[in-house]
Amino acid sequence: MKSFRAAAGACLRLCVPAALRARIPVRAKARARAILRIEPWPDLAVRHPLFRTGDYRALRERARPFDQFRKPYKPPIERGHQTSYLVSRWFAAAGVKTAFHAGYSNGRYLFYLGQAGIECGGTDLALDEAPENQIPAVFEARVLRRLLRADFFEMTPGQIAAVWDRLPIDVLFTEATFETLFPWRKEGFSVAKYRAAEASLRRALLYERLPAKLAELGETFSNMIFIEPEPAAGGAGEVFGGYARALPAFEYSVWAFRPPFDRLFRLSPSEPTKQAVYAFVRDPAVLGPLRDWADRI
């Protein structure tokens, strides 16, 4: 049955002209894709009062340029907008003034953080290594200056200091940036650069290079927040617990999202793996607002 649906979906994609697909209502297309298993639907977005507020609706409308990376006959993915809004609300409520996103992708998180009044920037792979990380023309020059194109594993304190006016930065954070290095999924990797890498290389990056890099950058950031695979997924709990020993100046804690946000912070519609918050903080107040959505474990 699955192969038949996949074949039917492929046939439809070839036979139906793009101009016709563009005229079909988004809801109808979504239902058809769900039936034919062309792609997961819904996309892990959740219903919650937080996302029915006027503030969210207004920001979501201004964030439409980030939907341009979807093909015009596909509906926009809502999950990323919801997670970006929640994290921006969290950081703003905690008094965060500056944030550095390792793995900023198309910059959607940075857009929501900026709209919350947080000065932000980050780093990600060069476009020839990750062409999907194209940024829409929504950022001012002062923000673009802080959007570095360098592998986080190669970053130095000097590179960051060269484009930031004030250090340390309040928060370094990730969301599903390092998940591709953990063996949590049955197959495939979301970052092409690591797809063909030997398992031993990915393990070395997690167990050796990353803790060393965090220790090197430790004085550049006041707090570090990693939203990555839950502790039981691919040994993530062991890995981040080891980082705590390498970062003695930071207080370490792990948090699990409560429903329905646990579903929102899942890594895949087709697999049950969720994400957790691994927090390394010098200022415990940064975690205060997180209690609205997550519990310490």
Buried (B, 14 or more C-beta within 10 A) or exposed (E): EEEEEEEBBEEBEEEEEEEEBEEEEEEEBBEBBEEBBBBEBBBBBBEBEBBEEEEBEEBBEEBEBBBEBEEEBBBBBBBBBBBBBBBBBBBBBBEBBBBBBBBBBBBBBBBBBBBBEBBBBBBBBEEEEBEEBEBBEBBEEEBEEBBBEBBBEEBEBEBBEEBBEEEBBBBBBBBBBBBBBBBBBEEEBBBEEBEEBEEEEBBBBBBEBBBEBBBEBBEBBBBBBBBBBBBEBBBBBEBBBBBBEBBEEBBBBBBBBEEBBBBBBBBBEEEEBBBBBBBBBBBEEBBEBBEEBBEEE
